[in-house]
Amino acid sequence: MLVRDAHPDELPRVGDLRVRTYVGQGLLSPDSPYAPTLRALGTSGVGDVLVAVDGDEILGTVTLRPFQEGNETTVSPEEAEVRALAVAPHAQRRGVGRLLLRTVVDRARRAGVRHLVLSTQPAMVAAQRLYASEGFVRLPERDWSPYEGLRLLVYGLRLDPRD
């Protein structure tokens, strides 16, 4: 298994993987207004879309987005955001998510990011355990809601570029 930047021609498959995974886990309804956003994440050229692959098969993905004015999660240029960690159902419990998370943390550190943040749904208990085991801590004061009925929990990880 290898983690690398997604190729531009893979982005539609990556978007489909995200939506299919979230829908399959009951975290997103197929007709959710967020599904097109989740599917298109990274196609604008903003941020790094990473994929875990085994040969030609995409097993999972995660996105690193730099600080942008008006973003709900990041609050300063020293921050970046982890978005849309998703692992194909058949590849779960094989360390794919952990490898993706460690790779995105390393990428952020090398880019000089001082604080990495992410949002997660309360139902994403396994993901929250993963984040905590990798040093992320809850930032309840930064929790937010993108739309009525969905509350997102925010986690953060302080990075030392010297590590």
N, C-alpha and C positions, 0 to 999 in steps of 0.2 A: 504494500500500500504506500502511496506517495501523495503528499499534499503539494499542490502547485497553483499558480494563477490559472483561473479559468480562461480558456480561449474564447474569443468573441463569438465564434460559431457555436459554442457550447451554452451560451447564456440562456437561450430558450429552454433547453433541457434542465438547466440549473433552476430556473424559475418554476418549471413544472414540478421538479423534485420538491422544492420548498412547499408549494401549495398542496401537492398530493400528500406530503408527510403531515403537514399541519391539519389538513382535513381528515386524514386517516386517524389521527390521534384525538379527534374531536376538539381541536383547539381553534378551528376556523370552519365556518360553514361554507359550503361550495359557492354560495351566492353572496358571500361577504363583500362589502365594498372595499375591504382591504386586500382581497385576493389579487386584483390587478397590480397593486403597489408591490406586494410581496413577489409576484411573478417578475416584475420589471426591475427589481432592485439591482443596481449595478450596471444597467444598460445605458445609463446616461454618461458613463465614464467617471463618475465621482466614486471614489473608494476602490478598494481591492476586493475582488471576488475570488475566494480560494475554493478549491475543490479537493476532496480526497478521492483518489482514483485507484482502481485495481485494473490494470490494463486499460481498456477503453471504457470501462464501467465507472460512472460517477456514483460514489457511495455516500457522499455528503458534501456540504458546503457551509461556508461562513463568509461574512462580509465585514471588512474594516472600513469605516467611514470617518474621514477627518472631521474636525469641528466645522460647523457651518452656522452662520447667524440664523437665528430663528428655530434651530433644532430643539426639540423638546427634551432631549436627554443630555447633550453636551452643553457646557456653560462657558467654556473658555478655549482659546486656541491651544492650550496645553493638553486638551482632552481629545479623545477619539472614541468612536462608538463601535461596539461589536453588534452586528445585525444578523438576524435570520440564520442562526445555527440550525441546520437540519440534516438528519441522517436518515437515509432510506430505511424503511422498516426491517428489511431482511439483513441489513448491515449493523443494526443496533446491538449493543452489548459486546462489540468487538473492539472497542477502544477508538473508534472513528471520531466520535465527538470530542474526546479528550485530546486526540492528536490535532484536530482542527483548532480547538481552543488554544492549545499550547503554541501552535504555529502562528495564530493571529496575535497572541500576546507578544511573541518574539518579533513579529513584523512591526507591531506598534512600538516596541522598545527601540528597535533599530531606527525607526523614523523619528525618534525623539519625543514620543508621546509620554507625558508624565502621569496621566490618569486615564485609565480605560474604563468605560462605563457600558452597561447593557441593560436592556429592559426584558422582562420575562413575565409571562402570565402566572397567576397564582397556581394554576393547575399543572404547571410544568415542574413538578416536584423533582423528577430525576435530573433535569437540567440544573435546578437550583443546588442540588447536592454536588453535581459536577463543579459548578462555579465556586461553591464554598471550598471544595477540596483543592481547588487550584488557587485559593487565596482571595477570591472576591468576597467582599463584605456587603451586607445590605445597607442601602442608603434610603431609608424610608421617607426622609424629608424630600426626596426627589421623585417619589412615585408620581405617576401621572395617568391620565386617561385620554386615549386618542379619540374615543367616542363613547357616548352613553352606554353603560353596561359593561365596559371593559376597563379594568384597572390594571395597570402594569407596575410591577415591582422593579426597582432599579438596584443594581449591584455595581460596585466599583472596585478597581484594583489599582493601587499606586505602583508606578513603575520607576525603577532607578535605571537610567540609561547606562550606568557603569556595570550593571549585571551582565 
